[in-house]
């Protein structure tokens, strides 16, 4: 077996959901070993957390700059190869930039940066190196999402003409309606979250799903946001009309205040020969429908699925696979890229996806601010 890839972690300490998701995902396929980290801005807490999860403390650093400085002193065969950035949004850009400039590979949480301009700077920085950069649009790792992509690519539903994707959550309700609480949450603070909350957090997942599955690019958008309160600067709900070309249109709906919703990501793609539907809360079911045939349901692990789907399936048919497995598939694809192995271009979202995500976010904010007008994406 190939030697394990040396992984560094930035953020994700304590009870962070995203932290445990990345750590477990990195271990599932036995490709990575966590060798260094800055789990928390407080060094003592970072050390304590490393001990809690049984990570050696000799390469737990006091801050990010110290991590880069000390790792660069090590022989190349010992230093961290790839760093996962799991921090609040405003830290993504400076961390990714310094890592790329020093030759580290990067796995970054979304949104990629806080501005489109920052994303383009990172794109230029990566172009100067051989570094791999992956953005963790986790849902692209689900076997049935990958099956959807491959079926569309093979022409199973014909020429696409309609796209409908929604991502509904309700967790912000307990915060947004309390004036004191909404002034203390970092996702509602433009200085830490950037120019958007809802669209940058979950709407960008929805837009990425559209492009990942269809292979088409969103060309223009019209957005309408809801902020709920005059003192709240960040969107918590949005509806976005999208145009992909002259005859391919659709809608992206995202909300953090959809009362009672948990993690309601769902996508439907309609072509002239059929349609495909998938829901994140029922991820083992890909519905294939047409006007002339009975409804079909595809499930993971069966030989009738594509190679990309089967590669992302770890268990026999009938055994549910979930978000840890989906994230693990992204980590597996990155491992192949780092090792110079052959891989499918659908195995992990790349710099292009990251940059397009920031373009989408900024365009939606611009559209809403200008009075809900159509805005062209680059």
C-alpha positions, 0 to 999 in steps of 0.5 A: 500500500502507498505510504500515507499522505501527511495531513495538517488540520487548521481549525475544527477543534472542540465540538466542531461538526465540520472538524469531526467530519473531515477527520473521520473522512480522511481516515476512511480509506486509509490514505491520510495520517494527521501529523500537525495542526492548529485546532484552536486559536488558544494554544492550550486548548489546541494541545488539550484537544490533540490529546483528547483525540490521540494526536501527537502534540509535538507538531501542534502549533501556537498559530498558523504562521508557526505551522508553516514556518516550522514545517518548512524547516523539516525535510520534504519527506517529513513535512505536511503535504496537504492542509485542510482549512476548516476555519471561519470564512475570513481566514480561508484566503490568507491561509490558502494563499500562504500554503499554496505559495509554500508548495502545500496542497490545500483542501478548503471548506466553502465558501472558498474566500470572502470575495471573488477577487480573492478567489482569482488571486488564489487561482493565479497562485495555484497556477504558479505551483503544482499544488492540488486544491480541492473545495469540499462541496461534500455532496458531490461525493455521494454515489447517486449524485455521481451516478446522476452526473454520469447518466446525464453525460451519457445522454440518459435524459436527453437535452436538458431544459429545466433545473430545480434545486433547493437547500432548506435548513431551519437552524437560524430561526433560534438565532435570527429572531433574537436581537442579542443572539444575531449580533454575536453569531459569526455567520451574521457578521460580514467581517467574518463571514463575508458578504453573504450568509445563506447563499455563501453557506448553502446556496453555493452548494446548490449552485455547484450541484447544478453545474456538477451534475449537468456539466453546464455552466450558470451564465446569468442569475436574478436573485431576491434575498430576505434579511428578516430584520432591518439591523441584519446585514446578511441574507438568511433566505434567497430565491435565484433564477438561473439561465444556463443557456438560451433554452436551459433555465431553472431556480436555486432556492436556499434558506436558513429559516425554513422552519422545521427543515434539517438539511433539505438539499434536493435536486431535479434535472429535466431533459426532453427524454426524462428526469432525475431527482435526488434528495440528500436526506434520502441519499441512496435513492436516485429517481429516474422518470419519463413520460413513457416508462414506469418510475425507476429507482437506482441504488448504490452498489449495484453493477448497473451503476457507473464506474464513478458511482461504484468507486464511491461506494464502500458497502454492499447494496442495501447498506446506507452510506452518508455524509462521512462517506461522501466527504471521504470520497473527496479525500480519496480523489485528492489522494489520487491527485497528490500521488499522481495517479489517474482519477476521474474529473468528478472525484473532487471539486477543484479550483475552478469550482471554488472560483465559480462559487465565489462568482455566483455568490457575489453575483447574487448579492449584486443582483439583489442589491440592484433591485433584483436584476439579471447579472452575468457571471464571468 
